[in-house]
Amino acid sequence: LRDNRIELVRASWHELSISVSDVSLSDEGQYTCSLFTMPVKTSKAFLTVLGVPEKPQITGFTSPVMEGERMQLTCKTSGSKPAADIRWFKNDKEVKDVKYLKEEDANRKTFTVSSTLDFLADRSDDGAVVSCRVDHESLNSTPQIAMQVLEIHYTPLVKIISSNSWPEEGQSIILTCESKGKPVPEPVLWTKDGGELPDPERMVVNGRVLSISFLNKTDNGTYRCEAKNPIGRNSTEYVLIVHDVFNTLLPTTVIPSLTTATVTTNVALTASTTPSATATSIRDPNALAGQTGPDHALIGGIVAVVVFVTLCSIILLGRYLARHKGTYLTNEAKGAEDAPDADTAIINAEGSQVNAEEKKEYFI
């Protein structure tokens, strides 16, 4: 061998060793070692040279990419022998659905390998790191990696956050319009029911924040927050409903509504007494203290009973008075029907009473 890169390391009757520096693909082949003895001894060995792949490169990315556009990133490496393997990753997560292409180089010894990653740009890909990793046995478990940071432009995403979930009259409310987009959205625009804010003194806009003080019913309506950037615009709405002031009553002891009624009717069937009807309503001591209102059905029943008893008493009293009045007139008129004048009628009536007493004494 006549090459300055090849040196004889050891030579003896039993061993012959050489070293090759700065190995290249041209060094690959069959090497023969001959020992000139009687007879001549010969040994052969085949030297395989691995082609180390070049550092990969990613092409096909133009910044920025609009959301929804199709992206095709290509990772390519040359000079590998045997052909290298290419794998794609997005934020350290491997992407499987890729295209792989292997081509033989002009020297017919090494290969050029390329792989294409095809996907639609999404806002979630903004800032993602896409990496292309080349694995080869010549790299001693240390792969070569190329990286590309994605920049995706998209329209704003808008959301309104309220500081008060149950706004009441007299209170205040703060509406915050959160907008996220790339490029960063311009200052937002607040409107109410499709027009400008009607009361700038109470409705104050500070950047993305809308503050409304001393709420009242006229503030009810639909509030819209709109954000835009060079890519487009977007908006969202918030429906404000101002509720009446909720009065919180302190705990109090309420008189029970469940009652028991006792109706007592006394009717004296005498000429000198006046019938009476008395109704007494007595609270039920066992009534629940938790009742907060009167039992209208029970009260109506009690009133009906009282009225019924009163009417019965009046009817009985009328019949009694009518019966005794007739008896009195009949007794008083006995002996006076045939009298010519009032004096004679009185005398006849007294005589009738005397006769009645005499008859009574006679019978006794």
C-alpha positions in Angstrom: 0.0 0.0 0.0 1.4 3.3 -1.0 -0.6 5.9 0.8 0.6 8.4 3.4 -2.6 7.8 5.4 -1.7 4.1 5.9 0.9 3.2 8.4 2.4 -0.1 9.5 1.7 -0.5 13.2 3.2 -4.0 13.9 5.1 -6.5 11.9 6.2 -9.9 13.0 6.2 -13.5 12.0 2.8 -13.9 13.6 1.1 -10.5 13.2 0.9 -7.7 10.7 -1.1 -4.5 11.6 -1.8 -1.3 9.7 -3.8 1.9 10.5 -5.7 4.2 8.1 -6.2 7.8 9.1 -8.8 10.3 7.6 -10.9 7.5 6.3 -13.0 8.2 3.3 -15.5 6.2 1.2 -12.7 5.4 -1.2 -11.0 3.4 1.5 -13.8 0.9 1.4 -12.9 -2.5 -0.1 -11.1 -5.8 0.4 -7.7 -5.7 2.0 -5.3 -8.7 1.7 -2.5 -9.6 4.1 0.3 -12.0 2.8 3.0 -13.6 4.9 5.9 -14.7 2.7 6.9 -18.0 4.2 7.3 -21.4 2.8 4.5 -21.8 1.8 3.1 -18.2 1.5 0.2 -17.5 3.9 -2.6 -15.1 2.9 -5.6 -13.5 4.8 -8.3 -11.2 3.5 -10.6 -8.6 5.2 -13.3 -6.3 3.8 -13.4 -2.8 5.1 -16.9 -1.1 5.2 -16.9 2.7 5.4 -20.1 4.4 6.8 -21.2 7.6 5.2 -22.0 10.2 7.9 -25.2 12.2 7.0 -24.9 15.9 6.7 -26.7 18.2 9.2 -30.3 18.3 8.1 -32.1 21.5 7.0 -35.8 22.4 7.1 -37.2 24.3 4.1 -40.6 25.4 3.0 -41.4 27.7 5.9 -42.2 31.4 5.2 -43.0 33.6 8.2 -45.7 34.4 9.0 -48.3 31.8 8.0 -52.0 32.7 8.1 -54.3 30.5 10.0 -55.9 27.9 7.7 -53.1 27.9 5.2 -51.5 24.6 4.2 -47.9 24.2 5.3 -45.3 21.9 3.8 -42.0 21.6 5.6 -39.2 19.5 4.1 -36.3 18.1 6.0 -33.3 16.9 3.9 -29.9 15.3 4.6 -27.2 14.0 2.2 -24.1 11.8 2.3 -25.5 9.0 4.5 -24.4 5.4 3.9 -26.6 3.5 4.4 -29.6 5.8 4.1 -30.4 7.7 7.2 -33.7 7.7 9.0 -35.7 11.0 9.5 -38.3 11.6 12.2 -40.5 14.7 12.8 -41.5 16.1 16.2 -43.9 19.0 17.2 -43.2 20.2 20.7 -41.4 16.9 21.5 -44.4 14.9 20.3 -43.6 12.7 17.3 -45.7 13.2 14.1 -46.2 10.0 12.2 -48.1 11.1 9.1 -45.1 12.2 6.9 -43.7 11.4 3.4 -40.3 9.8 3.1 -38.0 9.9 0.0 -34.6 8.2 -0.6 -32.3 9.0 -3.5 -28.9 7.6 -4.4 -26.1 10.2 -4.8 -23.9 10.6 -7.9 -21.1 8.6 -6.4 -23.5 5.7 -6.1 -22.3 5.1 -2.6 -24.2 7.5 -0.4 -27.9 8.6 -0.2 -29.9 11.8 0.0 -32.9 11.4 2.2 -35.8 13.8 2.5 -39.1 13.9 4.5 -42.1 16.2 4.1 -44.5 17.3 6.9 -47.9 18.5 5.5 -50.5 20.1 7.7 -53.0 23.0 8.0 -51.8 26.0 10.1 -53.8 26.5 13.3 -53.7 29.1 16.0 -52.6 26.4 18.5 -49.5 25.9 16.4 -48.3 29.5 17.0 -45.0 29.3 18.8 -44.7 25.6 18.4 -41.3 24.1 17.8 -41.1 21.7 14.8 -37.9 19.6 14.8 -36.5 17.2 12.2 -34.2 14.5 13.7 -31.8 12.3 11.7 -30.8 9.0 13.1 -27.9 7.0 11.7 -25.6 4.3 13.0 -22.5 6.5 12.4 -23.8 9.1 14.8 -23.1 7.0 17.9 -26.6 7.5 19.4 -26.3 11.3 19.0 -28.8 12.3 16.3 -28.6 15.4 14.3 -31.5 17.8 14.7 -32.9 20.8 12.9 -35.6 23.0 14.4 -38.1 25.6 13.2 -40.3 27.8 15.4 -43.7 28.4 13.8 -45.4 31.8 13.6 -49.1 31.7 12.9 -51.2 34.8 12.4 -54.9 34.6 13.3 -58.0 36.7 14.0 -58.7 37.8 17.6 -60.5 35.5 20.0 -62.8 37.6 22.2 -64.4 36.8 25.6 -66.2 39.0 28.2 -65.8 38.4 31.9 -68.2 40.0 34.4 -67.3 41.0 37.9 -70.9 40.6 39.2 -73.0 37.5 38.4 -76.2 39.0 40.0 -76.1 42.7 39.4 -78.8 44.7 41.4 -80.0 48.3 41.2 -77.5 50.7 42.8 -74.5 48.4 42.5 -71.6 48.6 40.1 -70.3 46.1 37.5 -67.1 45.7 35.6 -67.0 44.0 32.2 -63.5 42.9 31.0 -63.0 42.1 27.3 -60.2 39.6 26.8 -58.9 39.4 23.3 -56.1 37.2 22.0 -54.8 37.4 18.5 -51.7 37.7 16.4 -50.8 40.4 15.7 -52.0 41.8 19.0 -55.5 43.3 18.6 -56.0 47.0 18.6 -58.0 48.6 21.5 -61.4 47.1 21.7 -64.7 48.9 20.9 -67.7 48.8 23.3 -71.3 49.3 22.1 -74.7 48.8 23.6 -77.7 47.5 21.6 -75.8 48.3 18.4 -75.1 51.9 19.3 -72.8 54.0 21.4 -72.8 53.8 25.2 -75.8 56.0 26.2 -74.4 57.3 29.5 -70.6 58.1 29.3 -70.7 59.6 32.8 -71.6 56.3 34.4 -70.2 54.0 31.7 -66.5 54.5 31.6 -64.2 52.6 29.2 -60.6 52.1 30.2 -58.7 50.1 27.6 -60.5 46.7 27.6 -62.5 47.4 30.7 -66.0 48.8 30.8 -67.2 50.0 34.3 -70.8 50.9 34.9 -71.8 52.5 38.3 -75.1 53.0 40.0 -76.9 50.4 37.9 -80.6 50.9 37.1 -83.2 49.2 34.8 -82.2 51.4 31.9 -78.8 49.7 31.8 -80.5 46.4 30.7 -79.4 45.4 27.2 -76.8 43.7 25.1 -73.2 44.9 25.3 -70.8 44.1 22.5 -67.0 44.0 22.6 -65.3 44.0 19.2 -61.5 43.5 18.6 -59.6 43.6 15.3 -56.1 43.2 13.9 -54.7 43.2 10.4 -56.0 39.6 9.8 -59.6 40.3 10.7 -62.0 41.2 13.4 -64.2 39.3 16.0 -66.7 40.2 18.7 -68.7 38.8 21.5 -71.8 39.9 23.4 -72.9 40.1 27.1 -76.6 40.5 28.1 -76.9 42.6 31.2 -80.0 42.2 33.4 -80.3 44.5 36.4 -82.3 42.9 39.2 -84.4 44.5 41.9 -82.7 45.0 45.2 -83.1 41.9 47.4 -84.2 42.8 50.9 -82.8 40.5 53.5 -85.2 40.3 56.5 -83.9 39.6 60.0 -85.3 36.5 61.7 -88.4 37.3 63.7 -90.9 35.4 65.8 -94.1 35.0 63.7 -97.5 34.4 65.3 -98.6 30.9 64.3 -101.3 30.9 61.6 -102.9 27.6 62.7 -105.8 28.5 65.1 -108.6 26.7 66.8 -112.0 28.4 67.1 -114.5 27.7 69.8 -118.1 29.1 69.3 -120.4 29.3 72.3 -124.1 30.2 71.8 -126.4 30.9 74.8 -130.1 31.5 74.1 -132.4 32.1 77.1 -136.0 31.4 76.2 -137.5 33.9 78.6 -139.3 37.2 78.1 -136.9 39.2 80.1 -133.6 37.9 78.7 -131.8 38.8 75.5 -130.3 35.9 73.5 -126.6 36.4 72.8 -124.1 34.7 70.6 -120.4 34.9 71.5 -117.5 33.7 69.4 -114.1 33.3 70.9 -111.0 32.5 68.9 -108.2 30.8 70.9 -104.7 30.4 69.6 -103.5 26.8 69.3 -100.6 26.5 71.7 -99.2 23.6 69.6 -99.1 25.6 66.4 -95.9 25.7 64.6 -93.8 28.8 65.0 -92.5 28.5 61.5 -95.7 29.6 59.8 -95.4 33.0 58.3 -99.0 33.8 57.1 -102.6 33.3 58.0 -104.5 30.2 56.9 -107.3 31.9 54.9 -109.3 28.7 54.5 -109.4 28.2 58.2 -110.3 31.8 59.0 -113.1 31.7 56.3 -114.5 28.5 57.9 -114.5 30.1 61.4 -116.4 33.2 60.0 -118.9 31.0 58.3 -119.6 29.1 61.5 -120.0 32.4 63.5 -122.4 33.8 61.0 -124.4 30.6 60.9 -124.8 30.4 64.6 -125.7 34.1 64.8 -128.5 33.7 62.2 -129.8 30.6 64.1 -129.9 32.6 67.3 -131.8 35.5 65.7 -134.3 33.1 64.2 -134.9 31.4 67.5 -135.2 34.7 69.4 -137.7 36.0 66.9 -139.9 33.0 67.1 -139.8 33.1 70.9 -140.7 36.8 71.1 -143.5 36.3 68.6 -145.1 33.5 70.6 -145.0 35.4 74.0 -146.3 38.5 72.5 -149.4 36.7 71.2 -150.1 35.1 74.6 -149.8 38.5 76.4 -152.2 40.2 74.0 -154.7 37.3 74.4 -154.7 37.4 78.2 -155.0 41.1 78.3 -158.0 41.2 76.0 -160.0 38.6 77.9 -163.3 40.2 79.2 -162.7 43.5 77.3 -164.1 42.6 73.9 -167.7 43.4 74.9 -166.9 46.5 77.1 -168.4 49.8 75.9 -165.4 51.8 77.1 -161.9 51.5 78.4 -162.8 51.7 82.1 -165.3 48.9 81.8 -162.7 46.8 79.9 -160.2 47.2 82.7 -162.8 46.2 85.3 -163.9 43.2 83.2 -160.2 42.2 82.8 -159.6 42.5 86.6 -162.8 40.6 87.2 -161.6 37.9 84.9 -158.3 37.7 86.9 -160.3 37.4 90.2 -162.4 34.7 88.8 -159.4 32.9 87.6 -158.0 33.1 91.1 -161.3 32.1 92.6 -161.3 29.2 90.3 -157.9 28.3 91.3 -158.8 28.5 95.0 -161.9 26.4 94.3 -159.9 23.7 92.7 -157.3 23.7 95.4 
